[in-house]
């Protein structure tokens, strides 16, 4: 018996869970641990109601092929213990195990979601070997065919046929994309390449589905022509995973749908050729995900995680029962979805990368889960995350808001994308939540030219989405978010975001205040914006997320958008939070929401971003920001900074237009709304206010023709401790309202009193800086 290696879990690796600190939200628990060896590791897992692991009280599960596991049964409420050991072959088929790991305990609570995963031995028992399998199986094909023959408009079939099928009937297949000049990626060519591949997916998938459902030989022949032309492309060329993964994802999907739906219309030779191509392309993705990226060990790889739903799920379903590797990869995919998904949030439904990456990640996941549910019969939507994740766009990316959410956003400067609305409609269909349906209706009514935007047309086809959803899910009545239907303060504890809303139902009266301090730091598509805030009021962004989405990796992205200088937060001696390329440092550059609460007339958020500055400003001992949202009409922001030597703090805020600066005040003036800002207290004396409209360290060619933004900096004097109190009063255009205040500092603390136009007075206490 060999000694088991039990490494400590790091910032980027999977944790040892469950443990005595775990709050289980589903039954059975999900087991994860650090691998005991670099590769070819498999395990035996024991779960017991006794710390002594007596045989009659212990369940033994083996072999477990990876360092994570979801049991196939639920557990009775109570206390349990678990441990694992490594299994190793020593020759001649003999397997030995290592000594046992440390024993960990957990408590299964009562009345939590029951979400077991069927075992590998039984999970495909009902999965047919016939085709098609993606979306509709043969018996459902017949039912669908009858329905559209009786009613041409059923499920939006007429619109799908006209706008998503007919454009490809007479179009010559797209040529295989050319290589980059000198094989060096160029953003514009990268995007053109995946757009070409997306159109190829549309042509093959839509022609195949329509041809089979209509039993139309002409459409089927056109679909076959597109499919066989693509199969002739070099699988190791420009559409391979390593050359352009976005292009590869689309081509694998295209081949999977074509192989599955045209299966009965291909000759034996054609079928064999297409399947071999699909297998080779899928293997590229599977190898990267499992062997190189190893998302079961280090889960924070946005593209690798997405490739499970966009590639492995549809491709492996299409090849199941025909290629042994397909079953192996599909097992991995289902087990990952059941156990480790999602690394970007938890049971609260948050998504650390922000609403646009929630949109892309969930769009493909929704597709995959629907395919799995229809074909395999496993409903992964039952996990708690999916019951609540529709809240994330509802509260952090409301339908009428612009530049009012955090993280990378290809739609930056525009309202929420139509695909975000399609996603949330899916969760309306799953949960019956009328608020989600209301969100969908609002965005659908306002976004009339969605197909003209690259981040829509190059990613999905709304007619196909409609066809599937309207066939599979019931209509849900929309419910407007009137007071009492929405939470006044919505805290996504899993990702460290807090949303405060007033009158979400009416854009002309709506105010959204969003704050963030996240344990994810600036990892992946997150930015150096811990303790940051954004304010959108009366139909207009007032305190904005500055910059443009040029391309991932552009100088705008690297040097401005990701950096603290573009955020509504602080610089310490001119330095911001770490937001570079080192993933460990990005995760370490974290923040924490310590409290978020509300009562009549008051919403309150307290955040600590001290670790976020550690790399660039090690002299910072503590940085806490408190936000008081008072009487649903104005904000008081208190920033407390302590240093280990005298230093200066710069208070930053960004707006679309030039601000009016006067003394210790600034005013944002927009087309619909305004905001009066005033520094009512600063422990080191008056701040020095300035503004500029440059995107510093950004290549001029990237912003040519784009409107400038204005960047306010209010700098303190030298001191080892700083206390800054800022009053922000949003108002409708030309309202000219204000909030009066006075300060009482007779004791060891400072009491500030604020009185609004209705005569309501609120007190905010601030500790003195000694």
N, C-alpha and C positions, 0 to 999 in steps of 0.2 A: 504494500500500500504506500503510494508516494504522497509527499506533502503537497497540499493544494496551495497554489499561489493566489492570494487574495489582494490585488492592488487596491489602493484607495481611489475612489471615484474623484475625477477632476471636474473643473468647471464645464468642460465641453462633453463629458462622457455621461453614460447612463448611470443613474444612482442605484444603490442597493435598496430596493423597495419590494414589498411593504415593510415598514418597521414600526416601532412603538410610537413614533411621531406622525405616522401617516393617518390622514383622514380619508377613509375609503368612501368613495361616492358610487361604487358599483360592486356587484357580487357576481362572480368571484373576484378576488384581488388580482392585480397584474404583477407578475414576478419579474424583476430585472436585477442583474448583477454584472459586475465587471468580468470580462473574459479571463479565463485561467491560463490561456496560452494564445500565441499570435494567430494561429489558424488551425483548422481541422479540430476544433473543440466541440465536444458534445457532452451532455451532462445527465445526471440523475437528480431529480428534485424530490424532496420529501416534505409533506405538509402534515402536521399532526395537531391534535387537540391536547397533547401532552408534551411538556418540555423534555421528557425522557425518550420520546419517540418509540414507545412500546408498539409492537407490531400490530396489535389489534386496534390501535388508535391512530395509525399512521397510513397515509396514502403515499405510494411510491410511483413516480412517473418517470419512465425512461424508454428510449433515449430522447432527450430534449436537444434538438440540433443546434440551437443558438442560446445566447445568454439572456433569453427572455421567454416567457411562457404565459399563456392564458389557459386556465383549466376549462374542461368541458362540462363542468357542473357547478351549481351554486353551493354555498356553505351555509350551515345553520349559524345564526348569530352567536357570537362568543369569541373567546380568545384562542388564537392558534399560533403555532410555531413552524418555522420553515428553515431548511438548509439545503445545500446542494453539494455535489461532488463531481469531479471530472471523470469521464469515461475514456479509456485509452485502449487501443488494440495493441497486443504484444506479440502478435504472430499466430498463424494457424487458426484464425478466427476467434482467439481467446481475448476477452475484454476484461480489464481490471479497472477498479475505481480508485480514485485518490482518497485521502482522508476527507472528512466532512468539513464544510465551511463553518464559520461562526453561525450560531443559531440566532435568528431574529424572530420577533413576535409581532403580531398585529391583531386588531380587533375587527371582526365583521359586525357592523351595526345592523339594526333592523330597518326594514323598509327603504332599501336603496335599490337602484336599478339592477335587474338581473340580466347579465350580459355574458353568458358563457360562450365559448367558441367550440363548435363540434371538433372532435379529434380528427387527426389526419386520416385515420382508418375509415371514418364514416362521413366526412364532410361532402364528398362528391357522389354519395350513393344515389341521389335523385337527379344528377346531372346527365342529361341525354348526350349520346354520341352523335346525334344528327345535327344538321345545320339548317337555318342559321341559329346562332346562339346569342349574338349581341343584340340586346333589346328584346326582340320577338323570337320566340321559338316556333317550330312549324305549326302547332295547333293555333297559336295566337296570330300567326301570319294569315291563316285562313279566315279567322274572325275579323281581322283588320281589313282584309281584302273585301269581304262581304259588306262591311260597313261603308267603305268609301265608294263601293259600287252603288250603294243605295243613297248615299249622301256625300256628294263630292266635296263639300266644305267641312266635313267632320274632322275634328282635331286640327283644323287649319291646313288640311291636306292640299286644298286648291292653291293657297298662298305658297306653300312649300314647293309644289310642283312648278308653279310659274316663276318664282324668284330664286329657287335653290337647285332646281333640276334643269330646266330648259336652257339657262345660260351655258351649260356644259355640253349640250347635245351636239352642237356643230363646231365646238372649239377644238382646235388641235391641241393634243397634250403638251404640257409645258416641258421645255427641255431641261435636262439635268443641269443644276446650277454649276456655274464655273467656279474655279478656285479664286481666292483672294489674290491680288497682286503680291508676288513673293510669299504667298501663304501667310500674310500678316493681316489679321482681322481689321476690317474697316466697318465702322458702325452702320453706315448706309447700306453697304453690300450685305452685311449680316442680316439686317432687317429685310432687305429685298429677297434674300435667299429663303428666309423662313416664311415670308408672305407667299412666295411661289409654291412652297411646300404646303402651306395652308390651303391654297387654291386647289392643289392636287388632291388633298384630303377631301375637300368639298366635292370635287368632281367624282372621285371613286366612291366615296360613301353614299352620296346622294343619288348618283346614277344607279348604283347597285341596289339600294333599298327600293327606289322607285321602280326600277325595271322588274324586280322580283314581285313586288306587290301588285303591279299592273300586269304582270306576265307579258311584258312588251319586249319582243326580241330585238328591236332596234335600240332601245335604251340599254338592254343587257349587253349587246355587242359593243356599244360605245363605252360602257363601264369596263368591259374586258380589255378593250384597246388601251384605255388609260392605265389599267392595272398592269398589264403585261409590259407596257412601255416603262413604267416605273421599276418593275422587277428587273429590267435590263440595266438599271443604273448600278454603278459601282458601290457595293455595300461598304467598302472601306474608303469611299471618296468624300465628296463635299457634304453628303447627307448622312455621313456616319456620326455616331455619338461623339467621337473625339474631335471631329472637325467643327461641327455646329450642332450642339445638342438640341436646340429648339427645332432645327430642320429635321433632325433624326426623329424626335418625338412625333412630329406630324406625319412623316413618311411611314413609321411603324404603324401608327393608327390607320393610315390609308390602306396599307397592305392587309392589316388585320380585318378591317371591314370588308374589303374586296374579297379576300379569301373566304371569309365566313358566309357572306351573302351570295356570292357567285359560285359557291362550292359545287352545286349540282349542275352548273353550266360550264364548268371547266373540264377539259379532257384530263385523263389520268396524268399525262405528261405535264400539262399546264398546272394542274393541282400540285404535283410534286415540286415543280419549279417555284411556284409561288410560296408554298409552305417552307421550302428550304431557305428562300430569301427572308421570309418572316422570322424564321428561327435564328438565322444569322444576325439580323438586325436586333432582335429582342435580346440575344445573348450579349451583344455589345452593351446594352443598357443594364442588363442584370449583372454582368461582371463588374461594371462600374459601381453600381449601387451596393452590391453585397461584398465584393472583394476589395474595391479600392476606396470608395467613400465610406463603406461600412457604417451605414446609418443605424444599425442595431447596436453600435458601440458609441458612435459620435453622431447624434441625430440632427445636428444643426446644419444641414446642407439643403438649402431650399429647392434646388433643381432636382437633386437625387430623390428627395422625398416625393416631389411632384411626379417624378417619372414612374413611381409605383402605380399611380392612378391613370396617368396619361398613356403609359406604354404597357407595363407588365400586366395590369388587369385585363384590358381588352385583348392583347396579343395572346396571353396564356389561356384565356377562355376560348379563343378561336382555335387553339392547337391542342386543348385538353383531350386526352384519350388517344392522341395521335403522336405526340412527341413527349417522351418521359420527362425531359427537362422542363416542359411547360408546367407540369404538375408541381415539380420542385419549386419553381419560381412563383407559381400561384400560391402555394402553401406559405412561402415566405411573405408574400404580399398580404395575404389575409391575416397572418399572425402579427405582422407589423401594424396593420390597421387596427387590429383588436387590442394590441398591448401598448405599443409605443406612440401611436398617433394621438394627438399631434404634438410635436416638440415645441410648437409656437404658442401654446396656450393650454388651459386646463378646463375644469368643469364649469367655470364661469362663462366660457365661450369666447374669451378674448383671443387676439391674434397679434403677437408681439411685432410682427413686421408691418402692421398697419392695414388699412381697409383695402388698398389695391392688391396687396399680396394675399389678403384674405380672399379677395375675389378670384384671383387666378388659381390659388391653391384649392379653394372649395369648388370652383367650377369643374375642374377635372375630377375631384374627389366625388362630387355629386354624380357625375356621369359613371364613374367606376362603381360606386355603391349601388346605383340602380342596375347596372349590368350584373353585378354579383348577386343582388337580391332576386332578380328575375331568373338567372340561370342556375346559381348554386343554392338559392333558398336561404342564405344567411343575411339577416338584416342588421348591418353594422350601424345604421342610423339610430339604433336603440341606445347607443352609448350616451352618457349624460352631456358630453360636449355638444352634441348635435341638437339637443333639446333647447339649448340656450344660446348657441353661437349666432343666431339671427339677431340677437340683441346688439352684437358688436357694431355692425354697420348702422343699425337703427339709432344708436346713441352717439357713435363717434364719427359718423359720416352721413349726417341727416340729409334728406333729399334736396333741401334748398341751399346747402352750404357750399362754399368755395374756399379753397386754401385753408381749411379748418380742421385738418387731421394730420397726424404725424407719419413719418416714414417715407420710403420711396413710393412715388406715385406717377405712373405714366400718364394719368389724367390730370396732373397738377394744373390748377388754374381753371378747371371746369367742375361742374356739379358731379355728383356720383355717377359712375358709368352705368349704362343700361344692364350690363352683365351683373353688376352688383345687385341690381333689382331682380334679375332673373334668379340669382342665387337665393335671395331672401324669400322669393315666392316659393321656391322648393321647400323651405322650412315652414312656410305657411301651410303648404300642402301636407307636410308631415305632422305638424303640431296643431293645426287649426287656428293659429294665432292671427287674428285679424289685423293687428298692428303691422305685421310683416307684409300682409297683402296690401295695406294702405301704402306702405313704402314703395312697393312695386308699382302700384297705380300712379303714384306721384311722379316717379322717375320716368315711367313709360310715356306719360303725357308730355313731359318736358323735353325728352331726348328724342327728337324727330329725325336726326341725321346720323344715327349711331354707326351705320355701315361706312360712312366716310372717314371714320377715325381709325387709324392703324391699330390702336390697342383693342378695337373690337373686331374689325374685319379680318385681321391677321391672327385671330385667336378663336373665334366661334361664329356660328351661323344661327341667328335668332329664330329663323323659321324652323330649323331642325329642332332647336331647343323646345319651341312651342309644340311641335308635333308630338314629341316624346312626353312632355309634361301633361298636355291636355288629354292624352290617351291614358296616362298612368295615374293621375291624381285628380281629386275632386276640386271643384271651385270653392274658394273661401271668400266670405264676405269681408270687405275691408272695414277696419275700425280706426277712426281718426284718434290720434294720441291726445285726448283731452286730459286735463288734470285729474289725477287719480288712476289713469290708465298707464302713465309712465312714471318712472321713479325720478324724483327731483334731483337726486345725486346717484349716479350709476357708477359703481366702483368695480372695475374688472381687476380683481385681486391677482388673478393669474398672470397678468401682464403689466400691472402697475399703471393703468389708465383710469382717469376719472372724468365723467361727463356730467355737466350741470346744464339743465335746460329750463327755459321758460317759453311756453306757448309753441311747442313744436308743430302744432297743427296749422299755424298761420304764419307764412314766411314774412309778412309785413310786421309781425309782432314777435317773431321768434328770436330768442337769444340763446346761443350755445357757447359755453365756456368749457374748454377741454384742457386737462392738465395731465402730465405724464412724469413718472419717475419709476423706471422699470429695471427689474433684475436682469433683463436681457442686455442692458447697456446699448452699445452701438453695434451689436452683432448682426450680421447679414444685412437685411434691408432696413434696419433701425439706424437712428442717427444719434449724434452727440447732443441730445436735447433733454437730458434728465432734469427734472424740476421746471421744464418748459410749460408754456400755456399758449392757447390760441383763443381768439374771441371773434365770433361772428354774430352780428346783430342787425335786426330790421332789414334783412335781405342783402347784407353786404359784409365782406370780411374786413375787420378793423385791425386786429393784431394777427399777422399772417405767418404762414410757413413760406419763407421767401425762396425765390429762384424758379428754375424751369427744369422740366425733365427733358434733357437733351438726349442722353443715352447713358446706360449703366457704364461706369468707368470713364465718362467724359470728365474734363476738368471742372465743369459745372457740378457734376456729381461728386467727384473726389474732394475738391477744394472748397466748395461752397455748400452744396446741399447737405452733405453729411456732417459738416462742421458746425460747432457752436456759434460761430460768427453769424450764421444765418437764422438763429433761433431767438426766441423771446426768453432769454435766461441770462446768466452772468458770465463775464470773463473775470478771471482772477489774475491780476498783474498781466493783463493782456492775453492770458492763456485760457483756452477752452477745454472741453472734455476730450478724452481720447476717442478718435473715430478713424483710425488708420486701417491697415490691412492685417494686423496681427489679431486673429480671432480670440486668442486668450485675453489679450489686453482689452479688446472690444467688450467681451463678457465681463471682465473685471470692472470696466468703466460703467458701473451700474448705479441705480438709484432705488429708492424705496418709498412707496406711499405708506406712511405710518398711520394715518387716520383719514377717513372720509365719512362725513356724517351730515345730517340735516335735521332741522326742526323749523317750525313756522318762522319765517323771516330771516333764516340763517342757514347757509350751506358752508361747510368748512372742509378744507383739505390741507393736510400737513405732509410735506415730502422732504426727504433727505437725499441729496445728491453728492455727498462728500466723496465716496469712492470713485465717482466719474471723473474727478479732476486729479486723482492721485498720480497718474503718469506724467501729466504736463504741469501741474501746480502742486508739488508735494508739500509746500508750505501751508496748504489749507488743512486746518484741523477739523472744521465743521461748516457745512452749508445746509441750512434748513430754510425752506420756503413755505409760508402759510398763505392760503388764499381764503378770504372771507367774502362770500357772495351774500350781500345784504339786501333784504326786502325786495328780492327778485329784480333789482335794478342797477346795482353798482358793485364793484369789487374793490377790496382793500387787500393789497399784496404786501406781506411782511417778509423781507429777506434778512436772515441772520447769518453772518459770516464771521468766523474766528480763524485767525492766522497765527503761525508761530513766530512771525516777524512782521513789522509794518509793511503794508501793501495797499494797493489800490484795487477797487472793484468797479467794473463797468456794467451798468444795467442796460441790457439791449432789448429793443423792440423794433419790429418791421411792419411797414405798411405799403399799400399799393401806391399812394401818392405822397407828395412832399408834405411834411407836417409843419404846423405853425409852432415855433418855439418862442417862449417868452418866460424869462426868469426861471422858475422851477416847474414850469408847466409845458405841456405839449398838446397839440390838438390834431387829431386825424380827421380829415374832411373828405367824405366820399360822395357819391351821387345820391345815395339813399339814406345814409347814416353818418353820424359823427361820433367822435369819442374825445372827451376831455381827460387828459392825464395830468396828474400833479404829484410831485414828490413832497409829501406833507411832513416828512421827517427823515433826516439822515444824521446819524450819530457823529459823523466826521465833518459836518458842515455842509454848505450848499454843494450840490453836484454841478459839474460842468457839462452842459448839454451841447451836442453837436449832431449833425446828420449828413449822410452822403447817399448817392444813388449808384454806386459802383458795385459790381460783383467782383470782389477782389480775387486775384489769382485764377481768373477764368479766361480762357482763350477768347479774344474778341469775336472771332468768327462764329463761335457757338451761340452768341447772343445777338448777332447782327439782325436788326429789324424787330427785336423784341423790346417791349416796354421796360423801362427801369423800375426798380422798387426802391423805397427809401428806408434807410437804416439809421435808427436813433441809438446813440450811445450817451449815457449819463454816467460820468466818472466821478468817483469819490476822491477825497484827499487820502493821505497816508494814515493808516491806523492799523493796529493789530486786530481790532474788532469793529465790525460794521453792522449797523441796523438801518435798513432802508424801508420806509413805508410809502407805498405808492397807491394813489386813489385813481381808479379808472371808472369813468361814467359814460357808458354808451347811450346814445340818444338818436332819435330820428333827425333827419336833415333839418337844420335851422331851428331846432327846438330850444337851444340856448339855455338848457337847464343846468343846474349845478347842485352839488352836495356840499353843504357847509361843514366846517369841522373846527375843533379846538383841542388843545393838548393840555393834560394835567400830568406833571412829572414831579410832584412833591415827594413821592416815596421812592423806594428803590426801583420801582417799575415805572413805565410810561403808559398812561391811559389816553387814548385818542377817542374822541366822541364825534360821530358823524350824524348829520341830520339831513334827510331827504326832503323833497318838495312837499310831501304829505305830512311833514312834522314828526316823522318817526326817527328816533335817535338810537343809535347803536354804539356800544363801546368795544374797542379793540385794545387788548393789553399787549405791550411789547416789553421784553426785558431790556434793561440798560446795557450798554457796551462799556465795560470797565477796562 
